[in-house]
C-alpha cells in the first residue's frame, strides 16, 4: 500500500491511499472498506486479508471516494482532511 499527502496551494487537503488487492478479489463488492476520522480498515469479505492504518491527520470520512481497477487489482481511496 501507499499513502500520499495531497497539497493544494501549499496546504494539506487530503490523502490518496493506493492498495494492491489479492488476486481473488474480482470487484469492489469483495472488499469491506471502513473509514473513520482517524483510521481506515480494508479487508476482504472472506477475511483472508486486512489492512488497518491510522491517518496522519484527521480526515472527513463522509467525503471519501473509492475506485478499483479490476485489471490491476488496485483500490484507490481519495480522502479529504477534516475541516474545522
C-alpha positions as a printed NumPy array, in Angstrom:
array([[  0.   ,   0.   ,   0.   ],
       [  0.975,   3.62 ,  -0.422],
       [ -0.445,   6.663,   1.381],
       [  0.431,  10.03 ,  -0.148],
       [ -0.471,  13.531,   1.043],
       [ -2.342,  15.806,  -1.366],
       [ -1.476,  19.514,  -1.286],
       [ -3.186,  22.452,  -2.954],
       [ -1.611,  25.915,  -2.783],
       [  0.791,  24.689,  -0.094],
       [ -1.999,  23.396,   2.154],
       [ -2.625,  19.759,   3.052],
       [ -6.031,  18.944,   1.544],
       [ -6.156,  15.167,   1.89 ],
       [ -4.57 ,  11.803,   1.281],
       [ -4.513,   9.277,  -1.533],
       [ -4.291,   5.653,  -0.414],
       [ -3.487,   3.   ,  -3.016],
       [ -3.799,  -0.665,  -2.047],
       [ -2.921,  -3.714,  -4.138],
       [ -5.685,  -6.252,  -3.572],
       [ -5.335, -10.058,  -3.595],
       [ -5.844, -11.946,  -6.88 ],
       [ -9.137, -13.487,  -5.701],
       [-10.793, -10.045,  -5.442],
       [-12.816,  -9.538,  -8.617],
       [-14.908,  -6.495,  -7.685],
       [-15.316,  -3.811,  -5.038],
       [-18.08 ,  -5.949,  -3.511],
       [-15.383,  -8.439,  -2.416],
       [-13.856,  -5.804,  -0.11 ],
       [-15.096,  -4.048,   3.038],
       [-13.782,  -0.516,   3.477],
       [-14.401,   1.395,   6.714],
       [-13.103,   4.94 ,   7.013],
       [-13.275,   6.988,  10.202],
       [-11.744,  10.373,  11.001],
       [ -8.637,   8.706,  12.42 ],
       [ -8.175,   5.377,  10.62 ],
       [ -9.067,   3.163,   7.673],
       [ -9.725,  -0.562,   7.669],
       [ -9.789,  -2.533,   4.431],
       [-10.467,  -6.265,   4.467],
       [-11.54 ,  -8.959,   2.071],
       [-15.01 , -10.346,   2.689],
       [-13.59 , -13.821,   3.225],
       [-11.328, -12.448,   5.974],
       [ -8.095, -13.644,   4.361],
       [ -6.516, -10.173,   4.059],
       [ -6.789,  -6.994,   6.136],
       [ -5.129,  -3.593,   6.354],
       [ -5.522,  -1.153,   9.252],
       [ -3.941,   2.293,   9.009],
       [ -4.08 ,   5.432,  11.113],
       [ -4.358,   8.677,   9.131],
       [ -1.5  ,  11.159,   9.713],
       [ -4.16 ,  13.876,  10.231],
       [ -7.938,  13.636,  10.862],
       [ -9.977,  13.156,   7.678],
       [-13.598,  13.654,   6.604],
       [-14.993,  10.103,   6.377],
       [-18.181,  11.333,   4.666],
       [-16.299,  12.68 ,   1.639],
       [-14.228,   9.63 ,   0.667],
       [-14.142,   8.413,  -2.917],
       [-13.066,   4.876,  -3.797],
       [-12.262,   3.321,  -7.159],
       [-10.999,  -0.117,  -8.056],
       [ -9.048,  -1.005, -11.171],
       [-10.123,  -4.574, -11.908],
       [ -7.268,  -5.277, -14.305],
       [ -4.515,  -4.34 , -11.833],
       [ -6.456,  -5.237,  -8.627],
       [ -5.713,  -1.757,  -7.289],
       [ -8.014,   0.089,  -4.882],
       [ -7.583,   3.857,  -4.674],
       [ -9.135,   5.999,  -1.931],
       [ -9.121,   9.782,  -2.077],
       [ -9.754,  11.187,   1.402],
       [-10.003,  14.914,   2.224],
       [ -8.705,  16.199,   5.558],
       [-11.279,  17.245,   8.139],
       [-12.125,  20.939,   8.198],
       [-12.683,  22.778,  11.464]])
